[in-house]
Amino acid sequence: MRPSFVVSCRFGFAVLAFLVSLLPSAESQAASIPDPEALALEFSGELLAPPALVAEIEQDLALVRASNTVLEEVTVSLDWVPGQVIVGLSSSAFAEFQNGTFLGFDALNAQYGPVVMGANSFTETVHFDFEADYHPDVLAMLYGAVAGAAYAEPSYVNFAGVERPDIVMEDQHVYRFEYAWLCDEFTCFNLYYWTYEVLPNGDLVVIDQGGDPPPGVDAPVPSGAGAELAIQASPNPARGAIRLSLSGTVAHESVFSIYDVQGRLVRRLASTHATALSPTATWDGRNEAGRFVPAGAYFVRATAGERVATERLVRIR
């Protein structure tokens, strides 16, 4: 019996490897949708990401990333691909689908399309790729209820062999930034994480941190290390130049960095010192290329040694 058992195991592993190979790679999924939309979709559980929640998360992530450049490298890694679902059909329903007589999907496709469908005869499944970035769990619930469907599930992502940075929204205004490395097909080990809460006044608090970072990844500086610092911006909101000053005892050279709400660096300003302990700088509303930036919200991050402070800026027309 042992030889047949070995053959069965090898066949089982071969089938498993084949099925895993069908999963989208982490690289193909990484740039599918922006981080704020991905988090809003995952956190809300709604068919589409609520626009108000997307805007809220966008501002929160900009504040957190402006607090430490290490966090700019951490992006959302969803377990599934937005807008994609796989539906397994019964053998008879799949035969009808192949010959064009299966009508079970027509009403849903008309309501939620445009959509591209593709069939896999080996697994008797139909893969749906929608133009809209729908939550696949909601799609699976809708399409799994179609007569003739045996099951429906998201198109999961294969993270095997990759380092997996991720952001998880644990609660409103609470974000867990993490690195998970030494991944196999199903899970990741050696998790390293730090959790930020964005307070109503825009201040940041590191409420949890743990694990060992992967090689080459530095730990972020806790926000408490810069708690004595505060940025004054005047005027704010402003049409013209904004004068920035840093209060608190500062014995290091300071740098003011301006970011947009997507966390992209707009301008970096070296400070001058009105006194030995009062770094100041003036932002004229231009980016590094010398062009005026559009009206809207921005964030300034000031660093003094290992201490940091952030403040929200608003430019108006």
VENLINLIN-V151412 format. One record per residue. N is the residue number from 1. RES is the residue in one small letter. SS is DSSP state (~ for helix, > for strand, _ for the rest). OMEGA is omega as a letter, one per 30 degrees, with the letter a starting at -180 (NA if undefined). D_LAST is the distance of its C-alpha to the last C-alpha in whole Angstrom. Layout:
BEGIN
n	res	ss	omega	d_last
N	RES	SS	OMEGA	D_LAST
N	RES	SS	OMEGA	D_LAST
END
This chain:
BEGIN
n	res	ss	omega	d_last
1	m	_	a	81
2	r	~	a	79
3	p	~	a	78
4	s	~	l	77
5	f	~	l	74
6	v	~	l	73
7	v	~	a	72
8	s	~	l	71
9	c	~	a	68
10	r	~	l	68
11	f	~	l	67
12	g	~	l	65
13	f	~	l	63
14	a	~	l	62
15	v	~	l	61
16	l	~	l	59
17	a	~	l	57
18	f	~	a	57
19	l	~	l	55
20	v	~	a	53
21	s	~	l	52
22	l	_	a	51
23	l	_	l	48
24	p	>	l	45
25	s	>	l	44
26	a	~	a	42
27	e	~	a	40
28	s	~	a	40
29	q	~	a	38
30	a	~	a	36
31	a	_	a	33
32	s	_	l	33
33	i	_	a	30
34	p	_	a	27
35	d	~	a	28
36	p	~	l	26
37	e	~	l	27
38	a	~	a	31
39	l	~	l	31
40	a	~	l	30
41	l	~	a	32
42	e	~	a	35
43	f	~	a	34
44	s	~	a	34
45	g	_	l	37
46	e	_	a	35
47	l	_	l	36
48	l	_	l	32
49	a	_	l	30
50	p	_	a	28
51	p	~	a	24
52	a	~	l	23
53	l	~	l	26
54	v	~	a	24
55	a	~	l	21
56	e	~	a	22
57	i	~	l	25
58	e	~	l	22
59	q	~	l	20
60	d	~	a	24
61	l	~	l	25
62	a	~	l	22
63	l	~	a	23
64	v	~	a	27
65	r	~	l	26
66	a	~	a	24
67	s	~	a	27
68	n	_	a	30
69	t	~	l	30
70	v	~	a	33
71	l	~	l	31
72	e	~	a	29
73	e	~	a	32
74	v	_	a	33
75	t	_	a	32
76	v	_	l	33
77	s	_	l	37
78	l	_	l	38
79	d	_	a	41
80	w	>	a	41
81	v	>	l	39
82	p	>	l	37
83	g	>	l	38
84	q	>	l	41
85	v	>	l	44
86	i	>	a	48
87	v	>	l	51
88	g	>	a	54
89	l	>	l	57
90	s	_	a	60
91	s	~	a	63
92	s	~	l	63
93	a	~	l	60
94	f	~	l	59
95	a	~	l	62
96	e	~	l	60
97	f	~	a	57
98	q	~	a	58
99	n	~	l	60
100	g	_	a	57
101	t	_	l	59
102	f	_	a	57
103	l	_	a	54
104	g	_	a	53
105	f	_	a	50
106	d	~	a	49
107	a	~	l	47
108	l	~	l	45
109	n	~	l	44
110	a	~	a	43
111	q	~	a	41
112	y	~	l	39
113	g	_	g	39
114	p	_	a	39
115	v	>	l	41
116	v	>	l	44
117	m	>	l	47
118	g	>	a	49
119	a	>	l	53
120	n	>	a	55
121	s	_	a	59
122	f	_	a	60
123	t	_	a	58
124	e	_	a	58
125	t	>	l	54
126	v	>	l	51
127	h	>	a	48
128	f	>	l	45
129	d	>	a	41
130	f	>	l	39
131	e	_	l	36
132	a	_	a	34
133	d	_	a	33
134	y	_	l	36
135	h	_	a	37
136	p	~	l	41
137	d	~	l	42
138	v	~	l	41
139	l	~	a	43
140	a	~	l	46
141	m	~	a	47
142	l	~	a	46
143	y	~	l	48
144	g	~	l	51
145	a	_	a	52
146	v	_	l	53
147	a	_	a	56
148	g	_	l	58
149	a	>	l	55
150	a	>	l	57
151	y	>	l	54
152	a	>	a	50
153	e	>	l	48
154	p	>	l	45
155	s	>	a	45
156	y	>	a	45
157	v	>	l	44
158	n	>	l	46
159	f	_	a	45
160	a	_	l	49
161	g	_	a	49
162	v	_	l	45
163	e	_	a	43
164	r	>	l	41
165	p	>	a	38
166	d	>	l	36
167	i	>	l	34
168	v	>	l	35
169	m	>	a	34
170	e	>	l	36
171	d	>	l	35
172	q	_	l	31
173	h	_	l	29
174	v	>	a	32
175	y	>	l	33
176	r	>	l	36
177	f	>	a	35
178	e	>	l	38
179	y	>	l	40
180	a	>	a	44
181	w	>	a	46
182	l	_	a	49
183	c	_	l	49
184	d	_	a	51
185	e	_	a	51
186	f	_	a	51
187	t	_	l	49
188	c	_	a	48
189	f	>	l	49
190	n	>	a	48
191	l	>	l	45
192	y	>	a	43
193	y	>	l	40
194	w	>	a	38
195	t	>	a	36
196	y	>	l	33
197	e	>	l	31
198	v	>	a	28
199	l	_	a	28
200	p	_	l	26
201	n	_	l	24
202	g	_	l	23
203	d	_	a	27
204	l	>	l	29
205	v	>	l	33
206	v	>	a	35
207	i	>	l	38
208	d	>	l	40
209	q	>	a	41
210	g	>	l	44
211	g	_	l	46
212	d	_	a	47
213	p	_	l	44
214	p	_	a	45
215	p	_	l	46
216	g	_	l	43
217	v	_	a	41
218	d	_	l	40
219	a	_	l	39
220	p	_	l	36
221	v	_	l	35
222	p	_	a	36
223	s	~	l	33
224	g	~	a	35
225	a	~	l	36
226	g	~	a	32
227	a	_	a	33
228	e	_	a	33
229	l	_	l	30
230	a	>	l	26
231	i	>	l	23
232	q	>	a	21
233	a	>	a	18
234	s	>	f	16
235	p	_	l	14
236	n	_	g	13
237	p	_	a	10
238	a	>	l	8
239	r	_	a	6
240	g	_	a	9
241	a	_	l	12
242	i	>	l	14
243	r	>	a	18
244	l	>	l	20
245	s	>	a	23
246	l	>	l	26
247	s	>	a	29
248	g	_	a	32
249	t	_	a	35
250	v	_	a	34
251	a	_	a	37
252	h	_	l	35
253	e	_	a	33
254	s	>	l	29
255	v	>	l	26
256	f	>	l	23
257	s	>	a	22
258	i	>	l	18
259	y	>	l	18
260	d	>	a	16
261	v	_	l	17
262	q	_	l	20
263	g	_	a	22
264	r	_	l	21
265	l	>	l	21
266	v	>	a	18
267	r	>	l	19
268	r	>	a	22
269	l	>	l	22
270	a	>	a	26
271	s	_	l	26
272	t	>	a	28
273	h	>	l	30
274	a	>	l	29
275	t	>	a	33
276	a	_	a	35
277	l	_	a	34
278	s	>	l	30
279	p	>	l	28
280	t	>	l	24
281	a	>	l	22
282	t	>	l	18
283	w	>	a	16
284	d	_	l	14
285	g	_	a	11
286	r	>	l	14
287	n	_	a	16
288	e	_	l	20
289	a	_	l	20
290	g	_	l	18
291	r	_	l	15
292	f	>	a	11
293	v	_	l	11
294	p	_	l	8
295	a	_	l	6
296	g	>	a	9
297	a	>	l	12
298	y	>	l	14
299	f	>	l	17
300	v	>	l	19
301	r	>	l	23
302	a	>	l	25
303	t	>	l	29
304	a	>	a	32
305	g	_	l	35
306	e	_	a	35
307	r	>	a	33
308	v	>	l	29
309	a	>	l	27
310	t	>	l	23
311	e	>	l	20
312	r	>	l	17
313	l	>	l	14
314	v	>	l	10
315	r	>	l	7
316	i	_	a	4
317	r	_	NA	0
END
